[in-house]
Amino acid sequence: MTTVWAGLATGAIYSLVAIGYNVVLLASGTFNFAHAQLLMVGTFLAYTGAVTLGLPAVPTVLLAAAGTAAIALIEERVAIRPLLGRSDAHGALITTVGAATILDGLAAAIWGRQPLTVPSGLPDRPLTLLGGAVRPVDLALIGLTLLLGVGLHLWTRHTLVGLASLASAEDRQAASARGINVRLLGVGAFVLAGAIAGAFGLLVGARTYAVFDLGHALALFGFVAIAIGGSGSQLGGLIGGFATGLIYAFAVRYIGAAYPQLVVFGVFLLILFLRPRGLFGAALERRV
C-alpha cells in the first residue's frame, strides 16, 4: 500500500499539470506548454516565502499564487495575445514553448541550479494508513488535488462561465457572435491556471524540491496524463494524472528504477493506438 500512496502523491502532481493544461485549453483553445514551468516557479516562490521571508504557510501560498498568476498573465499578453486571430494554428504552441524555456533560464539565474528544500509546515513523520506509510504532505496533496479536479469538472459543466468556456473552446467566432467575451475568458483562464500552480507550489515543492528543471519532467508526464484522460476533460486529466503516477510507482517497485519512464510511455503509446481521444475525450466532444 505504500507504493500506492507514493504513486497517488506523484500522480497528484501530474494531475495538477494536466488540469492546468485543460483550464487554458477549454477557455482559449490554446495548449500552454509552459504550464509545468509555472508550477516550477510556484515551488520557488513558495521557498522564497517560507524560507527567505519566513512567512507562515497561508501567506506563503497567497504570495506564490499571486506571483505565478501575474507571470501567467504576462505570458498571455506577450506570447498569446499577439497571435489571436491569425491563421497559423501552431504559432501559439511555439511561443509557449519559448516561454517555458525563458522561465527555466530565469529560475536558474535567480534561484540557482541546486535543489532547494521547501518546508510544507506539516509534520514530517509518516502516518500508517490502510496498511501503508504516507507523509501528511502527500495526503494533503492528494486530497486537495482531488477536490480541485472534481470542483473544476463540476464548474465547467454546471456554471454559465464554465459552459461559456466550453463553447469558446469549440468555436471562438461562434461564441463571440453569441455575446461571449472570448478574450476575457482566455485571460482569466491563464490567470486561474497560474494561481492554481502557485497555490500548490508549497505542497509540490515539499515533495519534489524546488529545482529549475522540474518543469521538463512534469510537462512530459502531464502530457501523458492528458493523453490517457482526454484533452479538454478536467475529470479525465485528474484520473489520467493519478493513473500515470501509479503506473510509474509500480514500475519502479516491480521492474526497476531504470525502466518506469519506458513503461509509462509504452502505456501512452498504447492509449494513442487504442483510444486516441483518451478515456474521456470522446464524451467531451459529444457534450460540447
C-alpha positions in Angstrom: 0.0 0.0 0.0 3.0 2.3 0.5 3.6 2.0 -3.2 0.0 3.0 -3.9 0.3 6.1 -1.7 3.6 7.1 -3.4 2.0 6.6 -6.8 -1.0 8.7 -5.9 1.1 11.5 -4.5 3.3 11.6 -7.6 0.2 11.3 -9.8 -1.4 14.2 -8.0 1.4 16.5 -9.3 0.9 15.1 -12.8 -2.9 15.7 -12.4 -2.2 19.4 -11.5 -0.2 19.8 -14.7 -3.0 18.2 -16.7 -5.6 20.3 -15.0 -3.7 23.5 -15.8 -3.4 22.4 -19.4 -7.1 21.9 -19.6 -8.1 25.1 -17.9 -6.4 27.1 -20.6 -7.3 24.7 -23.4 -11.0 24.8 -22.5 -11.3 28.6 -22.4 -8.9 29.8 -25.1 -8.3 26.8 -27.3 -4.5 27.1 -26.6 -2.3 24.4 -25.3 0.0 26.1 -22.8 3.2 24.1 -22.8 4.7 26.5 -20.2 2.2 25.5 -17.5 4.6 22.9 -16.0 7.1 25.7 -15.7 4.5 27.9 -13.9 4.3 25.1 -11.3 8.0 25.1 -11.0 8.0 28.8 -10.4 5.3 28.3 -7.8 7.7 26.0 -5.9 10.4 28.7 -5.9 8.0 31.4 -4.8 6.9 29.1 -2.0 10.5 28.6 -1.0 11.0 32.4 -1.1 8.0 33.0 1.1 8.6 30.1 3.6 12.4 30.2 3.9 13.7 33.6 2.6 10.9 35.7 4.1 10.0 33.4 6.9 6.2 33.7 6.3 3.7 31.2 7.7 2.0 28.7 5.3 -1.1 30.7 4.3 0.7 34.0 3.4 3.3 31.8 1.5 0.5 30.2 -0.5 -1.0 33.5 -1.3 2.3 35.0 -2.3 3.1 32.1 -4.6 -0.4 32.1 -6.1 -0.4 35.8 -6.8 3.1 35.8 -8.2 2.5 32.9 -10.5 -0.8 34.3 -11.7 1.0 37.6 -12.6 3.6 35.6 -14.6 0.8 33.7 -16.4 -0.9 37.0 -17.2 2.4 38.3 -18.7 2.7 35.2 -20.7 -0.8 35.5 -22.1 -0.2 39.2 -23.1 3.2 38.7 -24.6 3.1 35.1 -26.1 -0.5 34.5 -26.9 -2.5 37.7 -27.5 -0.4 39.0 -30.4 -1.2 35.7 -32.2 -5.0 35.8 -31.7 -6.9 35.9 -35.0 -4.1 34.6 -37.1 -4.5 31.6 -39.3 -1.3 29.9 -38.1 -2.6 27.4 -35.5 0.9 26.4 -34.4 2.2 29.9 -33.5 0.8 29.8 -30.0 2.4 26.4 -29.4 5.8 27.6 -30.4 5.6 30.8 -28.3 4.5 28.8 -25.2 7.5 26.5 -25.6 9.6 29.6 -25.8 8.0 31.0 -22.7 8.8 27.7 -20.9 12.5 28.0 -22.0 12.6 31.6 -20.7 11.1 30.6 -17.3 13.7 27.8 -17.0 16.5 30.2 -17.6 15.2 32.9 -15.3 14.6 30.3 -12.5 18.2 29.1 -12.8 19.5 32.6 -12.8 17.5 33.8 -9.8 17.5 30.8 -7.5 20.4 28.8 -8.8 20.7 25.2 -10.1 20.8 23.4 -6.8 17.6 21.8 -5.5 16.1 23.8 -2.6 14.1 22.2 0.2 10.6 23.7 0.6 9.1 23.2 4.1 5.4 22.4 4.0 4.7 23.3 7.6 3.2 19.8 8.1 4.7 17.1 10.3 7.4 15.0 8.6 6.7 11.8 10.4 4.9 9.3 8.1 1.4 8.0 9.0 0.2 4.4 8.7 -3.0 4.4 6.7 -4.7 1.4 5.1 -1.6 -0.7 5.7 0.9 1.7 4.1 3.1 4.6 5.1 2.3 8.0 3.8 3.5 11.5 4.7 1.0 14.2 5.8 2.1 16.4 2.9 1.3 13.7 0.4 -2.1 13.2 1.9 -2.8 16.9 1.6 -1.5 16.9 -1.9 -3.7 14.0 -2.9 -6.9 15.3 -1.2 -6.6 18.9 -2.4 -5.9 17.8 -6.0 -9.0 15.6 -5.9 -11.1 18.5 -4.6 -9.7 20.8 -7.3 -10.2 18.4 -10.2 -13.8 17.4 -9.2 -14.6 21.1 -8.4 -13.4 22.3 -11.8 -15.2 19.5 -13.6 -18.5 20.5 -12.0 -17.8 24.2 -12.6 -17.3 23.7 -16.3 -20.5 21.6 -16.6 -22.9 23.5 -14.3 -22.0 27.2 -14.4 -22.5 29.8 -17.0 -18.8 30.7 -17.1 -17.8 27.1 -17.4 -20.3 26.4 -20.2 -19.1 29.6 -22.0 -15.5 28.3 -21.8 -16.6 25.1 -23.4 -18.4 27.0 -26.2 -15.3 29.2 -26.7 -13.0 26.2 -27.0 -15.3 24.6 -29.6 -15.7 27.7 -31.8 -14.4 31.1 -30.7 -16.1 33.0 -33.5 -19.5 31.5 -32.9 -19.1 32.0 -29.1 -18.1 35.7 -29.7 -21.2 36.1 -32.0 -23.3 34.9 -29.1 -22.0 37.6 -26.9 -19.3 35.7 -25.0 -16.2 37.7 -24.3 -13.7 35.1 -25.5 -10.7 37.3 -24.9 -11.6 37.9 -21.3 -12.2 34.1 -20.9 -8.8 33.4 -22.2 -7.1 35.9 -20.0 -9.0 34.6 -17.0 -8.0 31.0 -17.8 -4.3 31.9 -17.9 -4.6 33.7 -14.6 -6.6 30.9 -12.9 -4.2 28.3 -14.1 -1.2 30.3 -12.8 -2.9 30.9 -9.5 -3.6 27.2 -9.1 0.0 26.3 -9.9 1.3 28.8 -7.4 -1.1 27.8 -4.7 0.1 24.2 -4.9 3.8 25.2 -5.1 4.3 24.7 -1.3 3.0 21.1 -1.4 4.6 20.2 -4.7 8.0 21.7 -3.6 7.8 19.8 -0.3 7.6 16.6 -2.3 9.9 17.3 -5.2 12.2 20.2 -4.0 12.3 23.4 -5.9 14.7 22.9 -8.9 14.9 24.8 -12.1 14.5 21.8 -14.5 11.4 20.4 -12.7 9.1 21.6 -15.4 10.6 19.4 -18.1 9.6 16.1 -16.5 6.3 17.5 -15.3 5.4 18.7 -18.8 6.0 15.3 -20.3 4.1 13.3 -17.7 1.3 15.9 -17.7 1.0 15.4 -21.4 0.8 11.6 -20.8 -2.0 12.3 -18.3 -3.9 14.3 -20.9 -3.5 11.6 -23.4 -4.8 9.0 -21.0 -7.7 11.0 -19.7 -8.6 13.0 -22.8 -7.8 16.7 -23.6 -10.4 19.1 -22.5 -11.8 16.9 -19.8 -10.9 18.0 -16.2 -12.1 14.7 -14.8 -10.0 12.9 -17.4 -6.9 14.9 -16.6 -7.4 14.2 -12.9 -7.8 10.4 -13.4 -5.0 10.3 -16.1 -2.6 12.0 -13.7 -3.2 9.6 -10.9 -3.1 6.6 -13.3 0.3 7.9 -14.6 1.7 8.2 -11.1 0.5 4.7 -10.2 2.0 3.2 -13.3 5.3 4.9 -12.6 5.3 3.8 -8.9 4.5 0.1 -9.7 7.1 0.1 -12.5 9.8 1.3 -10.0 8.7 -1.3 -7.4 8.4 -4.4 -9.6 10.5 -3.7 -12.7 13.3 -1.5 -11.5 14.2 2.2 -11.2 15.7 2.3 -14.7 12.5 1.4 -16.5 9.5 3.4 -15.2 9.6 6.0 -17.9 9.7 3.3 -20.6 6.7 1.7 -19.1 4.8 5.0 -18.8 5.4 6.0 -22.4 4.6 2.4 -23.5 1.2 2.8 -21.9 1.0 6.3 -23.5 1.6 4.8 -27.0 -0.9 2.0 -26.3 -3.6 4.6 -25.4 -2.9 6.6 -28.5 -3.3 3.5 -30.7 -6.4 2.1 -29.0 -8.2 5.3 -27.9 -6.6 8.4 -29.5 -9.1 10.8 -27.7 -8.3 9.3 -24.3 -10.7 7.8 -21.8 -13.0 10.8 -21.6 -12.1 12.7 -24.8 -14.9 11.4 -26.9 -17.6 12.0 -24.3 -16.4 15.6 -24.0 -16.8 16.1 -27.8 -20.3 14.9 -27.8 -21.4 17.1 -24.9 -19.9 20.5 -26.1 
